[in-house]
Amino acid sequence: MELVASVDFSGDILQHLLTNPFEALTVVDHAGVVRYISPIHEKFFGIAPGGGTGRHVTQVIENTRLHTVAATGKAEIGSLQPMRGGSRVVSRHPVLGRDGKVVGAIGQVMFKGPEQLQVMSAELKRLQAEVGFYRRELNGLRNRSYGLEHIVGNSGAIERLKRQIVKVASMDIPVLLTGESGTGKELAAHAIHLLSNRRDANMVMVNAAALPATLVESELFGYEAGSFTGAERKGRRGKIEQADKGSLFFDEVGDMPAEVQVKLLRVLQDGRFERVGGHESKLSSFRLISASNRNFDQMIEEGTFRLDLFYRISAVTIRMPALRERREDIPLLADLALRNFASRHGLQPKKMSADALLFLHGLDWPGNVRQLIHTVERAAIFSESDVIEPPDFGLLDDTLDEVQAPPSPSLTTDSVVEALRPEPLPLDGGRTETLGVRRAVGEVEEQLIRAAMVKCRGNKKQAAVELGISRSYLYKRLGELEIQG
């Protein structure tokens, strides 16, 4: 009545509801007696207008269950009902009175036949397959930038690393990647995942050192809705559940707190876990890849890392070579860093001079490839020309005129690696000595460090910034040179 009173075209709305085949009604009371049938339904059942009213619904509509819904008060949605030589997909709803008791039921046709449902189901499957295809393509695009071909270098150490990755990738066993910080352990983990049989599933990353003990269970195992204050309404899948059928990458696993080690060990034994606040045991089939720069032998001896967990994560151990062990890869890495930097910022890529590469070759690189990339990018920013020279590496301008790396006019970028190999050369009337490129660079570095410490009045942090090196490396060199801050 409110609709009729407030909407001047309410009659048209009612006419639509009564004539639309997907909204037309059949109404019965609590005893299953027909009280109303829409005209379109009367025509379908072949009865005269009003001919079904007052009769029990089973006498009017074949295979109906409206009287059952009216008696039980339980709705039936999407039921298949044979009628008049065909089938219809119908819904049946109980109608509640103001006192909450069932006063009747309403029946409506959802689909004219199951074939419509099959068409819709087929279209849904097609769309799901299409989404799955694009999801795999997207995962592929993400992973390609971390593939084996992007582990740059042609040194013996890198070629050996690539062979090890290819061998272990196809084996569904845990892998532990060890090595110094900045050697590319995450890159190797992505390559292992991409080459494995799990490549189409997710590779989920967990920074073990950043896992707070109070939240480790909810982060790793997930939680059910309402399990604690602040929990998401629908609950949440944990990292282990997200990695099902894929790979789980535990970075900095050596820094994992002891209580976290125990909980991870339980999952690794059989892959079973329970969400926080849940009682259902779940199973996740994942391939574990771990990485750390820590000394596990020492940690196990000190009792800070569990021996049984170490055996679980280190079925195969791959050591990542430090940059100083593959200095011949520096020209390739530097060139790649320059090209990537130029591409990100829409610039023309710069080049390294032979002297610049000689200078880079002589450094110890405690930060490995990561430090090299930052150093090269910094030089690209401050270089005034298209060719990067040693002064562009953030060194002190007022000392470079006095202290320069030995000039190498005969060297080209392509021949730097070969030229850096120590060879006996005739000096001082036939006497042979080793070409001291490293020694010469070390002398240059010593004088630059001394000058920086004088300029910065002993402030080591500021001196490290002036020199473009890490503070840890500066402290190391100051100790070796016996220079006081």
SULRALIN-V993814 format. One record per residue. N is the residue number from 0. RES is the residue in one letter. PSI is psi in whole degrees, 0 to 359 (none if undefined). NEAR is the number of other C-alpha atoms within 8 Angstrom. Layout:
BEGIN
N/RES/PSI/NEAR + N/RES/PSI/NEAR
END
This chain:
BEGIN
0/M/324/4 + 1/E/321/5 + 2/L/314/7 + 3/V/322/9 + 4/A/329/7 + 5/S/342/6 + 6/V/118/7 + 7/D/344/7 + 8/F/30/6 + 9/S/329/9 + 10/G/321/8 + 11/D/324/7 + 12/I/314/8 + 13/L/321/8 + 14/Q/320/8 + 15/H/314/8 + 16/L/327/10 + 17/L/341/12 + 18/T/342/11 + 19/N/122/9 + 20/P/340/8 + 21/F/357/8 + 22/E/352/11 + 23/A/151/14 + 24/L/150/13 + 25/T/121/13 + 26/V/131/12 + 27/V/157/17 + 28/D/188/12 + 29/H/340/12 + 30/A/1/9 + 31/G/13/14 + 32/V/134/13 + 33/V/127/15 + 34/R/335/10 + 35/Y/141/11 + 36/I/130/13 + 37/S/147/11 + 38/P/322/9 + 39/I/328/11 + 40/H/322/12 + 41/E/319/13 + 42/K/320/9 + 43/F/318/7 + 44/F/353/9 + 45/G/34/6 + 46/I/154/10 + 47/A/155/8 + 48/P/123/7 + 49/G/3/8 + 50/G/340/6 + 51/G/343/14 + 52/T/134/10 + 53/G/352/7 + 54/R/156/9 + 55/H/142/9 + 56/V/330/14 + 57/T/341/9 + 58/Q/348/7 + 59/V/318/9 + 60/I/124/9 + 61/E/145/9 + 62/N/25/8 + 63/T/158/9 + 64/R/18/7 + 65/L/321/13 + 66/H/327/15 + 67/T/317/8 + 68/V/320/15 + 69/A/329/19 + 70/A/322/10 + 71/T/335/6 + 72/G/13/10 + 73/K/124/8 + 74/A/154/9 + 75/E/111/9 + 76/I/132/8 + 77/G/29/8 + 78/S/147/8 + 79/L/122/9 + 80/Q/113/10 + 81/P/135/10 + 82/M/136/10 + 83/R/46/7 + 84/G/3/5 + 85/G/192/7 + 86/S/147/12 + 87/R/146/14 + 88/V/117/14 + 89/V/164/14 + 90/S/144/13 + 91/R/123/14 + 92/H/135/13 + 93/P/150/14 + 94/V/126/11 + 95/L/140/10 + 96/G/182/8 + 97/R/335/5 + 98/D/4/5 + 99/G/358/6 + 100/K/153/7 + 101/V/125/13 + 102/V/350/11 + 103/G/195/14 + 104/A/153/17 + 105/I/135/13 + 106/G/139/12 + 107/Q/150/12 + 108/V/126/13 + 109/M/314/11 + 110/F/146/11 + 111/K/337/9 + 112/G/162/10 + 113/P/336/11 + 114/E/327/6 + 115/Q/320/9 + 116/L/322/9 + 117/Q/320/8 + 118/V/315/8 + 119/M/320/8 + 120/S/319/8 + 121/A/320/8 + 122/E/321/8 + 123/L/317/8 + 124/K/321/8 + 125/R/317/8 + 126/L/321/8 + 127/Q/319/8 + 128/A/322/8 + 129/E/317/8 + 130/V/318/8 + 131/G/321/8 + 132/F/312/8 + 133/Y/328/8 + 134/R/318/8 + 135/R/321/10 + 136/E/319/8 + 137/L/317/8 + 138/N/321/10 + 139/G/318/9 + 140/L/321/8 + 141/R/316/8 + 142/N/334/11 + 143/R/327/8 + 144/S/351/7 + 145/Y/17/12 + 146/G/175/12 + 147/L/324/8 + 148/E/347/5 + 149/H/4/7 + 150/I/101/10 + 151/V/136/9 + 152/G/152/9 + 153/N/19/7 + 154/S/165/9 + 155/G/322/7 + 156/A/319/9 + 157/I/320/13 + 158/E/321/10 + 159/R/319/8 + 160/L/316/11 + 161/K/320/9 + 162/R/320/8 + 163/Q/319/9 + 164/I/315/11 + 165/V/320/10 + 166/K/317/8 + 167/V/339/10 + 168/A/318/11 + 169/S/348/9 + 170/M/126/7 + 171/D/64/7 + 172/I/156/8 + 173/P/146/13 + 174/V/134/14 + 175/L/123/14 + 176/L/121/14 + 177/T/164/13 + 178/G/170/13 + 179/E/162/10 + 180/S/137/8 + 181/G/9/10 + 182/T/354/13 + 183/G/35/9 + 184/K/321/12 + 185/E/321/8 + 186/L/316/10 + 187/A/323/12 + 188/A/317/11 + 189/H/320/12 + 190/A/319/13 + 191/I/314/12 + 192/H/316/13 + 193/L/329/11 + 194/L/356/10 + 195/S/174/11 + 196/N/354/7 + 197/R/15/11 + 198/R/332/10 + 199/D/349/9 + 200/A/180/11 + 201/N/151/13 + 202/M/110/11 + 203/V/131/11 + 204/M/138/9 + 205/V/127/9 + 206/N/101/10 + 207/A/327/12 + 208/A/336/11 + 209/A/4/5 + 210/L/111/10 + 211/P/139/6 + 212/A/328/8 + 213/T/339/5 + 214/L/5/8 + 215/V/320/10 + 216/E/317/10 + 217/S/327/11 + 218/E/317/10 + 219/L/318/10 + 220/F/346/15 + 221/G/182/15 + 222/Y/157/15 + 223/E/162/12 + 224/A/134/11 + 225/G/17/10 + 226/S/338/10 + 227/F/165/6 + 228/T/129/5 + 229/G/357/4 + 230/A/148/10 + 231/E/148/8 + 232/R/325/6 + 233/K/6/6 + 234/G/184/11 + 235/R/140/9 + 236/R/139/9 + 237/G/176/13 + 238/K/321/14 + 239/I/319/11 + 240/E/323/12 + 241/Q/331/9 + 242/A/5/16 + 243/D/130/12 + 244/K/5/11 + 245/G/213/15 + 246/S/145/16 + 247/L/116/15 + 248/F/111/13 + 249/F/100/13 + 250/D/150/13 + 251/E/42/13 + 252/V/336/12 + 253/G/342/12 + 254/D/13/9 + 255/M/130/11 + 256/P/155/8 + 257/A/320/9 + 258/E/331/7 + 259/V/324/10 + 260/Q/318/12 + 261/V/315/8 + 262/K/323/8 + 263/L/321/8 + 264/L/320/10 + 265/R/320/10 + 266/V/322/10 + 267/L/339/8 + 268/Q/318/6 + 269/D/2/6 + 270/G/8/11 + 271/R/147/10 + 272/F/168/9 + 273/E/140/10 + 274/R/153/14 + 275/V/128/11 + 276/G/1/10 + 277/G/166/9 + 278/H/356/6 + 279/E/127/6 + 280/S/126/7 + 281/K/157/7 + 282/L/131/8 + 283/S/124/11 + 284/S/103/9 + 285/F/159/12 + 286/R/122/11 + 287/L/127/12 + 288/I/124/14 + 289/S/158/14 + 290/A/144/15 + 291/S/152/13 + 292/N/13/10 + 293/R/162/8 + 294/N/102/6 + 295/F/324/8 + 296/D/316/6 + 297/Q/318/7 + 298/M/320/10 + 299/I/320/11 + 300/E/324/7 + 301/E/350/7 + 302/G/16/7 + 303/T/352/8 + 304/F/133/13 + 305/R/134/10 + 306/L/319/7 + 307/D/325/6 + 308/L/322/10 + 309/F/318/9 + 310/Y/326/8 + 311/R/321/10 + 312/I/348/12 + 313/S/42/10 + 314/A/321/10 + 315/V/131/9 + 316/T/128/9 + 317/I/124/10 + 318/R/128/8 + 319/M/126/12 + 320/P/142/10 + 321/A/158/10 + 322/L/325/11 + 323/R/345/8 + 324/E/355/7 + 325/R/53/13 + 326/R/336/8 + 327/E/347/7 + 328/D/354/11 + 329/I/316/12 + 330/P/318/9 + 331/L/316/9 + 332/L/318/12 + 333/A/317/12 + 334/D/318/10 + 335/L/319/8 + 336/A/319/11 + 337/L/318/14 + 338/R/318/10 + 339/N/320/8 + 340/F/315/10 + 341/A/321/12 + 342/S/319/10 + 343/R/327/7 + 344/H/9/6 + 345/G/39/6 + 346/L/167/7 + 347/Q/126/6 + 348/P/140/10 + 349/K/171/11 + 350/K/160/9 + 351/M/134/12 + 352/S/164/11 + 353/A/321/11 + 354/D/322/11 + 355/A/318/11 + 356/L/323/13 + 357/L/318/10 + 358/F/314/11 + 359/L/322/8 + 360/H/332/8 + 361/G/353/10 + 362/L/158/7 + 363/D/335/5 + 364/W/64/10 + 365/P/336/6 + 366/G/2/10 + 367/N/215/14 + 368/V/322/12 + 369/R/317/9 + 370/Q/321/11 + 371/L/316/11 + 372/I/315/11 + 373/H/320/8 + 374/T/316/10 + 375/V/319/12 + 376/E/321/11 + 377/R/320/10 + 378/A/322/12 + 379/A/328/11 + 380/I/315/6 + 381/F/353/8 + 382/S/135/11 + 383/E/351/4 + 384/S/180/5 + 385/D/351/8 + 386/V/124/9 + 387/I/131/14 + 388/E/166/11 + 389/P/321/8 + 390/P/343/9 + 391/D/357/11 + 392/F/30/12 + 393/G/24/11 + 394/L/172/11 + 395/L/120/11 + 396/D/327/7 + 397/D/356/5 + 398/T/349/9 + 399/L/331/10 + 400/D/330/7 + 401/E/329/5 + 402/V/112/9 + 403/Q/150/8 + 404/A/148/9 + 405/P/129/5 + 406/P/146/6 + 407/S/67/7 + 408/P/337/5 + 409/S/351/4 + 410/L/145/9 + 411/T/168/9 + 412/T/320/10 + 413/D/339/5 + 414/S/4/8 + 415/V/314/12 + 416/V/315/8 + 417/E/322/6 + 418/A/336/8 + 419/L/349/8 + 420/R/127/6 + 421/P/127/8 + 422/E/146/6 + 423/P/125/8 + 424/L/142/8 + 425/P/125/9 + 426/L/149/8 + 427/D/66/5 + 428/G/38/5 + 429/G/347/6 + 430/R/135/7 + 431/T/137/8 + 432/E/164/8 + 433/T/137/8 + 434/L/117/8 + 435/G/60/7 + 436/V/315/8 + 437/R/321/7 + 438/R/319/7 + 439/A/317/10 + 440/V/322/12 + 441/G/322/9 + 442/E/320/8 + 443/V/313/11 + 444/E/319/8 + 445/E/314/9 + 446/Q/324/9 + 447/L/319/13 + 448/I/317/10 + 449/R/316/9 + 450/A/321/9 + 451/A/320/12 + 452/M/324/13 + 453/V/314/8 + 454/K/321/7 + 455/C/8/10 + 456/R/41/6 + 457/G/2/10 + 458/N/106/9 + 459/K/322/12 + 460/K/314/7 + 461/Q/323/8 + 462/A/320/13 + 463/A/320/12 + 464/V/316/9 + 465/E/322/10 + 466/L/344/13 + 467/G/32/10 + 468/I/167/8 + 469/S/154/8 + 470/R/323/9 + 471/S/320/6 + 472/Y/322/9 + 473/L/316/11 + 474/Y/320/9 + 475/K/314/8 + 476/R/324/8 + 477/L/321/10 + 478/G/319/8 + 479/E/323/7 + 480/L/356/7 + 481/E/44/6 + 482/I/128/8 + 483/Q/142/5 + 484/G/none/6
END
